[in-house]
């Protein structure tokens, strides 16, 4: 986690196509330069189409109803695994995503 206070680092959510490698790199570099914190990339193996170009960034992978997530090309480990979209959290109405921080 970011900083000394347990904050969530900035996260780039890559769930739909259309972004270029240049746009992704620019966002990651700009956010890291401004915040001083290395961003995390959130995606799934089925949605990630950028090869291993960004595998040096921490990964937050979404993959539901499995015992272990399938990782996108380039990554051999994850920082966080979103394993469900149908969880329950007291005080929140409706379904919630559930994650495991590694």
GIKA-V55238 format. One record per residue. N is the residue number from 1. PSI is psi in radians with two decimals (999 if undefined). OMEGA is omega in whole degrees, -180 to 180 (NA if undefined). Layout:
n:N psi:PSI omega:OMEGA
n:N psi:PSI omega:OMEGA
This chain:
n:1 psi:2.82 omega:-174
n:2 psi:2.67 omega:171
n:3 psi:-2.88 omega:180
n:4 psi:0.01 omega:-172
n:5 psi:0.03 omega:178
n:6 psi:0.37 omega:178
n:7 psi:2.65 omega:174
n:8 psi:2.26 omega:177
n:9 psi:2.87 omega:173
n:10 psi:2.53 omega:-177
n:11 psi:2.27 omega:173
n:12 psi:2.04 omega:-178
n:13 psi:1.92 omega:-179
n:14 psi:1.55 omega:-179
n:15 psi:-0.27 omega:179
n:16 psi:2.63 omega:180
n:17 psi:-3.10 omega:176
n:18 psi:-0.33 omega:176
n:19 psi:2.47 omega:176
n:20 psi:2.81 omega:176
n:21 psi:-0.67 omega:179
n:22 psi:-0.76 omega:179
n:23 psi:-0.74 omega:178
n:24 psi:-0.84 omega:-179
n:25 psi:-0.74 omega:180
n:26 psi:-0.79 omega:180
n:27 psi:-0.86 omega:-178
n:28 psi:-0.82 omega:-179
n:29 psi:-0.75 omega:-179
n:30 psi:-0.83 omega:-179
n:31 psi:-0.72 omega:179
n:32 psi:-0.68 omega:179
n:33 psi:-0.69 omega:-178
n:34 psi:-0.73 omega:-173
n:35 psi:-0.41 omega:-174
n:36 psi:0.22 omega:-178
n:37 psi:2.33 omega:178
n:38 psi:2.15 omega:180
n:39 psi:2.80 omega:174
n:40 psi:2.57 omega:173
n:41 psi:2.19 omega:177
n:42 psi:2.19 omega:179
n:43 psi:-3.03 omega:172
n:44 psi:2.86 omega:-178
n:45 psi:-0.55 omega:180
n:46 psi:-0.34 omega:-178
n:47 psi:-0.29 omega:-176
n:48 psi:2.08 omega:-177
n:49 psi:0.35 omega:-173
n:50 psi:0.27 omega:178
n:51 psi:-2.53 omega:-175
n:52 psi:0.24 omega:-177
n:53 psi:-0.47 omega:-174
n:54 psi:0.31 omega:-175
n:55 psi:-0.14 omega:176
n:56 psi:-0.03 omega:174
n:57 psi:2.60 omega:175
n:58 psi:2.56 omega:-177
n:59 psi:2.36 omega:169
n:60 psi:1.84 omega:-172
n:61 psi:2.41 omega:174
n:62 psi:2.16 omega:176
n:63 psi:1.96 omega:-171
n:64 psi:2.67 omega:171
n:65 psi:0.68 omega:176
n:66 psi:2.84 omega:179
n:67 psi:-0.34 omega:176
n:68 psi:2.47 omega:-176
n:69 psi:2.59 omega:170
n:70 psi:2.25 omega:-175
n:71 psi:2.56 omega:176
n:72 psi:2.81 omega:179
n:73 psi:2.30 omega:175
n:74 psi:-0.52 omega:-178
n:75 psi:2.46 omega:175
n:76 psi:-0.10 omega:179
n:77 psi:2.92 omega:179
n:78 psi:2.72 omega:174
n:79 psi:-0.60 omega:-180
n:80 psi:2.51 omega:177
n:81 psi:2.06 omega:173
n:82 psi:1.90 omega:-171
n:83 psi:-0.10 omega:180
n:84 psi:2.61 omega:173
n:85 psi:0.15 omega:-175
n:86 psi:0.59 omega:-180
n:87 psi:2.95 omega:178
n:88 psi:2.32 omega:175
n:89 psi:2.17 omega:-180
n:90 psi:2.34 omega:179
n:91 psi:-0.10 omega:179
n:92 psi:2.21 omega:178
n:93 psi:2.45 omega:-180
n:94 psi:3.13 omega:-179
n:95 psi:2.63 omega:177
n:96 psi:2.60 omega:172
n:97 psi:2.53 omega:177
n:98 psi:2.38 omega:-175
n:99 psi:2.69 omega:172
n:100 psi:2.13 omega:176
n:101 psi:2.21 omega:-178
n:102 psi:999 omega:NA
